[in-house]
């Protein structure tokens, strides 16, 4: 396992509407599943309000700690969409209307018979040195600067941007998983699972309780990048549980 290639990421969710509960975030699950599937491990998620100081602080902390930082939200046309400006300030670079982004947007709106308004033009403000992340759905691009990938908060648009930027990402070994369903409360299998974790320290193990037909049951999930080691640990756990 010493040669295992690990690439890590964090997600920064930006928006007062998420913290107030008015909008139910769907992007965390989408991003986590996508990154897992391509070999990037999402290690941390933070949610911050539409406040420059909070965005800057989180951006600088997370971009230093992980290989990638994905942000979602706050790049729309309204006054409270301050993600681009905040990231520029965090990195100490200027921000201005990007001719590439403006051209992309004008062409998109022209196809719909619409013009470029001042509000729409705000979405063409891009920090200096950033590359653009195409947006095939609504025209206004996201951007990438260093290891920071900035995407929209609207789930469908975020997914399109994520697909566009994926070919540029470096990836590591995929973390594989096995789920063992037990028809017992997790309290009855906790000691067995703990002892098994000590035996297989290189295999991450977790217990996820739920109710099925009103009865407590648990899914025991094992994760490891080594398929043979994962299979060995799973079979040994099944044996210990008499399954």
Buried (B, 14 or more C-beta within 10 A) or exposed (E): EEEEEEBBBBBBBBBBBBBEEEEEBBBBEBBBEBBBEEBBBBBBBBBBBBBBEBBBBBBBBBBEEBBBBBBBBBBBEEEEBBBBBBBBBBBEBEBEEBEBBBEBBBEBBEEEEEEBEEEBBBBBBBBEEBBBBBBEBBBBBBBBBBBBBBBBBBBEBBBBBBEBBBEEBEBBBBBBBBEBEBEEEBEEBEEBBEEBBEEBEEBBBEBEEEEEEEEBBBBBBBBBBBEEBBBBBBEBBBEBBEE
